[in-house]
Amino acid sequence: MGRDLSRYAKDKSERAREELIAELGSCFLCADLGIVPELEPRPDHASYTQSWLNVLAGDKRAIFQAAAHAERATAFLHGLQPEAANIRDAA
């Protein structure tokens, strides 16, 4: 995907932004593919959610930027499937 993750380990907000993008992308793919995600919470969900809330509270555009990145990643992954791309193009 060519994402620059060099600041990921040093800056917790950058890490939270990337994790939010990944989570949104996962949700988009699950919705597209009709996959129902796990409904049981994991012990680390609260800390992930708190890190995302910190980012979202500090930047009102963060959710839109994360969703846009996730959408591009989802489109990229769909594009790797030639049959699916041909079906979508025909529709």
N, C-alpha and C positions, 0 to 999 in steps of 0.2 A: 504494500500500500504506500510505501515511501514516506511514512510518518516519521517525523523527527522526535525521537523519544529520549534525546540526550539529557533533557532536564527532568525526566520522569523520576529518577531516583533522588534528586536533590530537592525538588519543589513539590510539596504535597498537593498544592492546588493544581499543578499541571498533571499530576498523577490522577487526581480526582476527575479532571476534565477528560482525560483519555479513558478512564473507566466508565464515565457517563456515556461517552460516545460508543464504547463497546457494548454497554448494557442496552442502550437504545437500538443499536444495530441488531443485537440479539432479538430484541422484541419485534423489530421490523421483519426480520427473517422468519421468526416463529409465526407471525401473523400471515406472511405471504405463503408459508408452507403448511399452514394449518396445524402447527405443533402447539400443544397446550403445555406451558411451562410448569415446573414443579410449584406446588402451592405451599409446601412446608418451608417456613423460614429457616435460614441457616444462621448460626451464631454470629457470623461476621456481617450480616445484612445491616444491622444498626450502625456499625462504624462506616460502612460504605455510604449509606444514606446520609449520615451526618456530614461526611466529606463533600458529597454532592450539594447538600443544602448550604454549606459554607461558600462554595463556589457560586451557586445560584444567587445567594443573598448579596454577594459582592459584585455581581455582573448581571444586569438584567437581560443582556443579549446571550448569555452563556447557553441557555436551553436551546435557542434557535441555532446557534453555531454548532452545538453538539448534534442536534437533529440533522442539520445539513451535512455534517461530516458522516454521520451514521447512514444517511440516505445514499450518499455517494459510495460508501463502502458496500452497502447492500446492492446497489446497482452494479458495482464492479463484480461482486460475487455471482450475481445472477448472470452477468455477461460471460462468465466462465463456463456456463452451461449452454452449449450451442443449440440444443433442441428447444430449451426454454426461450432463448433469445429469438429464435425463428418464429415460435408461436406468438410471442409478444409483438414482434414486428408485423405479423400478418393480421393481428387484431385491430 
